[in-house]
Amino acid sequence: MEAFEQFVALALEAEGLVVSSALKFPVKRRTRKTAYEEWQTHGFEVDLVAARADKLVLATVKSFFGSRGVVAAHVRGESENRTWNAAYALLNDEQIRSTVVAAAAERFGFEASQVELRLYVGKFAGGGSEAAVREWCAQQVVGAGPIAVVGAAEVVKTVREVAGSKQYRDNAVLATLKVLDAAGALS
């Protein structure tokens, strides 16, 4: 699990969810061959899967710290660069999205209407990408409703609240925050 995913996992746990690292869900798709019909099955990865009795959360986590950030055209699947669009296939490809939601619901014993799809973003690209991503995701209805977008500031706020607890937990993210706080490095 990459570092930002560990922050997101703690934020999900703060909601009373049990969190699992990346899981793959099979999706059968027709290939681009025009001469004949061909199908392939690919496993599409969900970065974090979180559950409690009333909901199942499928989380796509994109940190992009130290790079351009999450670009709205990639999230929407509208970029000329198919590779970047494919990085967000769980969000922008309706067949993949609906198949993964249905498979996850069946696998863990939930109704599709109990499944939430979330995009956690460490850094958005400039030029209005954050607003455009949030607007587009709000229009995509999946399982329990629109795709939720959660930014780094929201995740950090929740994790700092968790770190404020005096109860000991052996967790690298929490220990890091407590060390930085004790050293006066957090404001």
Buried (B, 14 or more C-beta within 10 A) or exposed (E): BEEBBBBBBBBBBBEEBEBBEBBEBEBEBEEEEEEEEEEEEEEBEBBBBBBEEEBBBBBBBBBBEEEEBBBBBBBBBEBEEEEBBBBBBBBBBEEBBBBBBBBBBEEBEBEBEBBBBBBBBBBBBEEEBBEBBBEBBEEBEBBBEBBBBBBBEEBBEBBEEBBEEEEEEEBEBBEBBBEEBEEEEEE
